[in-house]
Structure formats: C-alpha cells, structure tokens
Amino acid sequence: MAQVAHSQSVPDQIDWALDYAHDRWSDIPDIAESWAEMDGVERLEFIYEWAIPQMWFNRLQEWAPLMSPEQRARYEELLALRERLQPTLDRLLAA
C-alpha cells in the first residue's frame, strides 16, 4: 500500500497545533468578558466551534512523545494555561 505524503512534517504540525491551541485558549478570558453581550447564536457558534481546538489539543496529547524539548516546554505552558482557564471554559460551555 502506498503511503500518503503529508504537506507538513509531524514536527511542523506540532508547532502549528501548539500555536493554534495556545491562541484559542488565550481567547477564553476575552470571550468570557463579552459573553453577556453575545446573543444566543454567537454563543452556540462558540460552543460548537470549540470542538476544533479540543480536537487539536487531543492530537497534541497523542504527539507528546514525539515533541522536541522546545515543543515539550510549549506544551507544558499550554497545559498550565488550559488548567487555569478550564473553569471559565466549563462555565461558558454550560451556559
């Protein structure tokens, strides 16, 4: 069976996913601050679209053994950010 060529190497995908996940998690405080002004459709969009950052976070968990030391440090920072903001996200998703 022929192997499918990927446009990015796994290390490049890890770098991209780390940036993406960090950016999305960093947005949580701003989203929480504007939550009261958001209408029901905007809230539902956020709730449904949050599946995408969650998917990439899950992928990062799978890739953790493949990370370079620098990527691992960034991943640890992401884990700390996620732990700090998880209660806020849980409140938003429960709304």
TORPA-4810 file (N, C-alpha, C, O; in nm, 3 decimals):
<nodes>
NODE_1_0.085_-0.118_0.000_0.000_0.000_0.000_0.089_0.125_0.000_0.183_0.133_0.079_M
NODE_2_0.061_0.218_-0.086_0.141_0.340_-0.095_0.112_0.430_0.023_-0.001_0.439_0.070_A
NODE_3_0.216_0.497_0.070_0.198_0.591_0.179_0.154_0.726_0.124_0.196_0.767_0.016_Q
NODE_4_0.071_0.792_0.199_0.024_0.925_0.160_0.124_1.028_0.211_0.160_1.029_0.328_V
NODE_5_0.168_1.114_0.121_0.261_1.219_0.160_0.184_1.332_0.228_0.078_1.374_0.180_A
NODE_6_0.236_1.379_0.337_0.174_1.490_0.408_0.244_1.619_0.368_0.365_1.621_0.344_H
NODE_7_0.168_1.726_0.362_0.226_1.853_0.321_0.316_1.911_0.429_0.402_1.994_0.400_S
NODE_8_0.296_1.869_0.554_0.380_1.916_0.663_0.435_1.796_0.739_0.369_1.693_0.750_Q
NODE_9_0.554_1.811_0.790_0.609_1.706_0.874_0.539_1.710_1.010_0.476_1.810_1.045_S
NODE_10_0.549_1.603_1.084_0.487_1.599_1.216_0.542_1.710_1.305_0.462_1.775_1.373_V
NODE_11_0.672_1.736_1.309_0.718_1.848_1.391_0.655_1.982_1.351_0.624_2.064_1.437_P
NODE_12_0.638_2.004_1.221_0.572_2.127_1.176_0.426_2.130_1.218_0.374_2.234_1.257_D
NODE_13_0.359_2.015_1.211_0.220_2.007_1.254_0.209_2.033_1.404_0.115_2.099_1.450_Q
NODE_14_0.303_1.981_1.480_0.305_2.005_1.625_0.321_2.154_1.653_0.249_2.209_1.736_I
NODE_15_0.415_2.218_1.584_0.435_2.362_1.604_0.307_2.439_1.573_0.266_2.527_1.649_D
NODE_16_0.244_2.406_1.461_0.121_2.475_1.423_0.012_2.451_1.527_-0.055_2.546_1.569_W
NODE_17_-0.006_2.327_1.569_-0.111_2.294_1.667_-0.085_2.361_1.801_-0.179_2.404_1.867_A
NODE_18_0.041_2.370_1.842_0.073_2.441_1.967_0.035_2.588_1.957_-0.024_2.644_2.050_L
NODE_19_0.069_2.651_1.845_0.032_2.792_1.826_-0.120_2.808_1.826_-0.174_2.896_1.894_D
NODE_20_-0.188_2.725_1.750_-0.333_2.733_1.737_-0.400_2.713_1.874_-0.484_2.793_1.914_Y
NODE_21_-0.363_2.607_1.944_-0.426_2.578_2.073_-0.398_2.690_2.173_-0.487_2.729_2.248_A
NODE_22_-0.276_2.739_2.175_-0.243_2.849_2.267_-0.327_2.972_2.236_-0.380_3.036_2.327_H
NODE_23_-0.339_3.006_2.109_-0.418_3.123_2.069_-0.564_3.106_2.111_-0.625_3.199_2.164_D
NODE_24_-0.621_2.988_2.087_-0.762_2.966_2.121_-0.784_2.972_2.272_-0.879_3.034_2.319_R
NODE_25_-0.696_2.908_2.349_-0.711_2.912_2.494_-0.689_3.052_2.547_-0.754_3.093_2.643_W
NODE_26_-0.599_3.127_2.486_-0.574_3.265_2.530_-0.694_3.356_2.504_-0.707_3.460_2.568_S
NODE_27_-0.780_3.317_2.411_-0.901_3.395_2.380_-1.010_3.381_2.486_-1.101_3.464_2.493_D
NODE_28_-1.003_3.278_2.568_-1.111_3.248_2.663_-1.144_3.366_2.754_-1.263_3.396_2.771_I
NODE_29_-1.047_3.436_2.815_-1.085_3.548_2.902_-1.163_3.657_2.827_-1.259_3.712_2.882_P
NODE_30_-1.125_3.689_2.705_-1.197_3.790_2.627_-1.337_3.743_2.593_-1.433_3.821_2.598_D
NODE_31_-1.350_3.617_2.559_-1.482_3.563_2.528_-1.571_3.566_2.652_-1.688_3.604_2.644_I
NODE_32_-1.515_3.528_2.766_-1.593_3.530_2.890_-1.637_3.672_2.924_-1.748_3.694_2.973_A
NODE_33_-1.551_3.768_2.897_-1.583_3.909_2.926_-1.697_3.959_2.838_-1.779_4.039_2.883_E
NODE_34_-1.703_3.913_2.714_-1.806_3.960_2.622_-1.928_3.868_2.617_-2.022_3.893_2.542_S
NODE_35_-1.927_3.761_2.695_-2.033_3.660_2.691_-2.171_3.721_2.712_-2.266_3.685_2.643_W
NODE_36_-2.184_3.812_2.807_-2.315_3.871_2.838_-2.372_3.948_2.720_-2.494_3.956_2.705_A
NODE_37_-2.286_4.005_2.636_-2.333_4.082_2.520_-2.359_3.994_2.398_-2.418_4.040_2.300_E
NODE_38_-2.317_3.869_2.403_-2.334_3.780_2.288_-2.478_3.730_2.283_-2.538_3.702_2.387_M
NODE_39_-2.531_3.718_2.162_-2.666_3.663_2.150_-2.656_3.510_2.148_-2.546_3.454_2.148_D
NODE_40_-2.771_3.445_2.147_-2.775_3.300_2.153_-2.703_3.232_2.039_-2.639_3.128_2.058_G
NODE_41_-2.712_3.289_1.920_-2.645_3.229_1.803_-2.493_3.237_1.819_-2.423_3.141_1.792_V
NODE_42_-2.444_3.352_1.863_-2.299_3.367_1.883_-2.248_3.270_1.989_-2.140_3.212_1.976_E
NODE_43_-2.326_3.254_2.095_-2.287_3.160_2.200_-2.284_3.017_2.147_-2.190_2.941_2.173_R
NODE_44_-2.388_2.981_2.072_-2.390_2.846_2.015_-2.276_2.823_1.917_-2.217_2.715_1.914_L
NODE_45_-2.244_2.924_1.838_-2.130_2.913_1.746_-2.003_2.882_1.824_-1.928_2.791_1.788_E
NODE_46_-1.980_2.957_1.930_-1.860_2.933_2.011_-1.860_2.791_2.066_-1.760_2.720_2.058_F
NODE_47_-1.973_2.750_2.123_-1.982_2.617_2.185_-1.953_2.508_2.082_-1.875_2.417_2.108_I
NODE_48_-2.017_2.517_1.964_-1.995_2.415_1.862_-1.855_2.422_1.803_-1.793_2.318_1.777_Y
NODE_49_-1.804_2.541_1.782_-1.672_2.556_1.722_-1.559_2.519_1.819_-1.447_2.495_1.776_E
NODE_50_-1.589_2.515_1.948_-1.484_2.479_2.043_-1.436_2.335_2.021_-1.328_2.298_2.067_W
NODE_51_-1.514_2.255_1.952_-1.472_2.118_1.921_-1.342_2.116_1.840_-1.265_2.020_1.850_A
NODE_52_-1.318_2.218_1.761_-1.196_2.222_1.678_-1.072_2.239_1.765_-0.980_2.158_1.752_I
NODE_53_-1.065_2.341_1.852_-0.947_2.347_1.939_-0.932_2.222_2.027_-0.820_2.178_2.054_P
NODE_54_-1.043_2.165_2.069_-1.035_2.044_2.151_-0.976_1.929_2.072_-0.898_1.850_2.125_Q
NODE_55_-1.014_1.918_1.943_-0.958_1.813_1.859_-0.806_1.828_1.847_-0.732_1.730_1.856_M
NODE_56_-0.760_1.952_1.827_-0.616_1.975_1.814_-0.544_1.951_1.946_-0.431_1.903_1.947_W
NODE_57_-0.608_1.984_2.057_-0.548_1.955_2.186_-0.533_1.803_2.203_-0.429_1.755_2.250_F
NODE_58_-0.635_1.728_2.166_-0.627_1.582_2.174_-0.514_1.528_2.087_-0.442_1.436_2.127_N
NODE_59_-0.498_1.586_1.970_-0.389_1.545_1.881_-0.254_1.575_1.947_-0.161_1.494_1.938_R
NODE_60_-0.243_1.690_2.012_-0.118_1.723_2.081_-0.088_1.622_2.191_0.027_1.585_2.212_L
NODE_61_-0.191_1.577_2.261_-0.169_1.474_2.363_-0.111_1.348_2.299_-0.021_1.286_2.356_Q
NODE_62_-0.160_1.311_2.182_-0.107_1.194_2.112_0.037_1.215_2.067_0.118_1.123_2.069_E
NODE_63_0.067_1.339_2.027_0.201_1.369_1.977_0.303_1.398_2.087_0.422_1.411_2.057_W
NODE_64_0.260_1.408_2.210_0.352_1.446_2.319_0.482_1.366_2.320_0.588_1.424_2.340_A
NODE_65_0.478_1.234_2.299_0.605_1.159_2.299_0.698_1.196_2.184_0.818_1.167_2.190_P
NODE_66_0.646_1.260_2.080_0.727_1.295_1.963_0.784_1.437_1.969_0.860_1.477_1.881_L
NODE_67_0.748_1.511_2.072_0.786_1.653_2.079_0.932_1.671_2.113_0.992_1.595_2.189_M
NODE_68_0.988_1.775_2.052_1.125_1.816_2.086_1.121_1.880_2.225_1.013_1.909_2.276_S
NODE_69_1.236_1.901_2.288_1.236_1.967_2.419_1.168_2.105_2.416_1.097_2.141_2.509_P
NODE_70_1.190_2.181_2.309_1.128_2.313_2.298_0.976_2.300_2.284_0.900_2.374_2.346_E
NODE_71_0.933_2.206_2.202_0.790_2.183_2.185_0.728_2.133_2.316_0.617_2.171_2.351_Q
NODE_72_0.800_2.049_2.386_0.750_1.996_2.513_0.733_2.110_2.613_0.635_2.111_2.689_R
NODE_73_0.825_2.205_2.616_0.812_2.320_2.706_0.689_2.402_2.669_0.614_2.445_2.757_A
NODE_74_0.667_2.423_2.541_0.548_2.497_2.497_0.421_2.421_2.531_0.320_2.481_2.570_R
NODE_75_0.425_2.289_2.518_0.311_2.205_2.553_0.281_2.216_2.703_0.164_2.224_2.742_Y
NODE_76_0.383_2.215_2.785_0.365_2.229_2.930_0.302_2.366_2.963_0.218_2.375_3.052_E
NODE_77_0.343_2.470_2.891_0.281_2.602_2.910_0.133_2.597_2.871_0.049_2.656_2.939_E
NODE_78_0.102_2.527_2.762_-0.036_2.512_2.719_-0.117_2.438_2.825_-0.231_2.476_2.855_L
NODE_79_-0.060_2.332_2.881_-0.130_2.257_2.985_-0.161_2.346_3.105_-0.270_2.338_3.163_L
NODE_80_-0.066_2.430_3.143_-0.088_2.521_3.256_-0.196_2.624_3.224_-0.281_2.654_3.308_A
NODE_81_-0.193_2.677_3.102_-0.295_2.773_3.058_-0.432_2.707_3.059_-0.529_2.765_3.107_L
NODE_82_-0.438_2.587_3.006_-0.565_2.514_3.000_-0.618_2.487_3.140_-0.737_2.503_3.166_R
NODE_83_-0.531_2.446_3.229_-0.574_2.419_3.367_-0.629_2.544_3.434_-0.729_2.539_3.505_E
NODE_84_-0.563_2.656_3.410_-0.606_2.783_3.470_-0.740_2.830_3.414_-0.822_2.885_3.487_R
NODE_85_-0.763_2.807_3.284_-0.883_2.860_3.219_-0.997_2.759_3.205_-1.107_2.795_3.164_L
NODE_86_-0.971_2.634_3.239_-1.075_2.531_3.224_-1.204_2.565_3.300_-1.312_2.546_3.246_Q
NODE_87_-1.197_2.615_3.425_-1.322_2.651_3.494_-1.403_2.757_3.419_-1.526_2.751_3.417_P
NODE_88_-1.336_2.854_3.360_-1.406_2.957_3.282_-1.470_2.895_3.159_-1.586_2.923_3.128_T
NODE_89_-1.393_2.811_3.088_-1.450_2.746_2.970_-1.568_2.657_3.008_-1.669_2.656_2.938_L
NODE_90_-1.557_2.584_3.116_-1.667_2.498_3.160_-1.793_2.580_3.185_-1.903_2.538_3.151_D
NODE_91_-1.776_2.697_3.245_-1.890_2.785_3.272_-1.954_2.831_3.141_-2.076_2.834_3.129_R
NODE_92_-1.872_2.867_3.043_-1.924_2.910_2.913_-1.997_2.798_2.842_-2.106_2.818_2.788_L
NODE_93_-1.937_2.679_2.842_-1.997_2.567_2.772_-2.126_2.519_2.838_-2.211_2.459_2.772_L
NODE_94_-2.140_2.545_2.967_-2.261_2.504_3.038_-2.374_2.603_3.022_-2.489_2.572_3.054_A
NODE_95_-2.343_2.721_2.972_-2.445_2.827_2.961_-2.550_2.794_2.857_-2.642_2.872_2.835_A
</nodes>
